[in-house]
Amino acid sequence: MAEGKVYIYGGTGHGKSPAAIGCGLIAAARGAQVVIIQFLKGKGLTENDYQRRLEPEIKLFRFEKSDEDFVTLPKEKQEEEARNIRNGLNYAKKVLNTGECDMLILDEVLGLIDNKIITVEDLKNVLESRDGETDIIMTGISLDKDVCALADYVSEIRTIK
């Protein structure tokens, strides 16, 4: 049995999510089951017919109800969305606990820490619920040392030009 790894694609550059999703596509092409949970992405990819064509190998979820940018929402709406987002994290925990997939992509999950929706400890609790064989890819801007300590591999994406 292969031991799953935790990867982070972080930094201020563009391309973190496409890199993570590309890894998911490659894994699915090799027969793996992939779950992608998108956070802070507005509509993300979930309102697209293409997403349904990826199933059953790749399943894509988004728990937020609003299509607007989280930081532009009124305080009351932010609190509601924060609850929805935490439901998404609870789903991630369930997926990891049951071994439902071979790869879990938590797209823009590090932004949840930046926006104070979750803590590094909350994220650590999610990661600790995995069965040990599942690969996890997390994306976001933040690369502080506590977040990096959760991963086996960290790639910093930055724009040069």
N, C-alpha and C positions, 0 to 999 in steps of 0.2 A: 504494500500500500504506500502510495506517495503521500508525503506530508504536505498539506496546503501551506501556502505562503501568503503574507500580507504585503501588498504593494501600495505605494502612494505615488500619484502623479500630482505634484503641487507646484506652486510658484505663480508668478504674475503673468507668465506668457500664455499665449493661446495654444490650444491643441490638447489640453489635458483630457477632456471628455472624449474627443475622437480617438485618442490613444487607448483609453480604457475600453471603449466600445469596440475598437479594432481587435483588442486582445480577446474580447468576448466572441467576436465573429470567428476568429481563428480557432478558439476553443470549441465553439459549436460545430465548425467544419470538421473537427476531429472527433465529434461524437459526444461532447460534453453538454450538460444542461447548464444554462446560464440564466441568472436572474439579475436584472438591472433595476435599481430603484433610483429614480432621479429626484433630487431636491433642489429647490430654489431655481428652477429652470423655466418658470412660466408654464406654457403648454408642453414644453419639451418635445419629445417624440411621440407621446401617447395619443395625440389626435391625428395620427397619420395611418393610412391604410397599409403602408409598408410594414409597420410594426406587426400587424396580424400575420403577414407572410413569413415572419421570422419564427413564429411559434410552430411547434412546441419546444424547439431547442432553445430559443431565447424568449424569455418573458420579461416584459417591461412594465414597471409600475410607477405611478406618481400619486401621492396621497394628498397633495395640496389641492384646494378647490379653486383658488384664485389664479387667473392667468397673469396677474400683475406682479411686478417686482416686489418682493417681500418688504424691502426697506421703504417703499413708497406707500404702503398700506397704512391706514389709520391704526392707532394703538389697539383698538378693540379687534379689528380684523387680523392684526398680527398675532394676537393671543389665540384667536381661533385657528389660524394657520399653524401656529406652533404646536397646538394639540394634534392637528392632522399630521404634521411632520413627525411628532413623537409616535403616532400610530404607525407610520412608515418604518420607524426604527424598531418598533416592537415586532412588526412583520419580518424585518430583516433578522431579528433575533430568532424568531420561529423558524425561518428558512434555514438558518445556520444550525439550530438545535436539532432539526429533523433530518439534516443532510439532504435536503430537497434539491440541491444543485451542486455542481462541481465548481462553479465560479459565481461569486456574488460581487456585483459592481455597485458601489455606493457613490453615485455620481453627485458631486458637489457637497458631500457630507461634511467636509472640513469647513465649509461656509456656515454650517449650523453652529459651529463653535464660535466663529467670528461674529455671528449675529446673536450670540448668547442664548440660543434656543436649547442647546445641549452643552454639556461640559466634556472635557477630555475623559473624565471618569465614566460618563454615560457611554461614550464611544468604546471605551475599554470593556465595559460590561457587555456590549453587543458582540465585540470580537471574541470575548471569552466563551461565548455560547456556541461557538462552532465545533463541529465534530472532529476537527483536526485534519481532515483531508481537503476541505474546501479552500480554494484560493479566493482571496478577497482583494479587490482593487478599490481604493478610495481616491477621490479627486477633490481638489479645492486649492485655494490660494495659500492658506496658512501652512507654514512648515516649522512651527515652533518645536523645540526639543522634546516636549512631552508628547506631542502628536507623532513625531518621527520615531520615538522610542517604541511605539506600538507596531511598527512595521519591520519586515525583514529587508525590504528594498525601498528606497526613496529616490525618486527621480524629480529633479527640479526642472521645470519647463520655464524658460524665459525667452522673451522676444529680443533678438539682437537687431533686427532690422524690420 
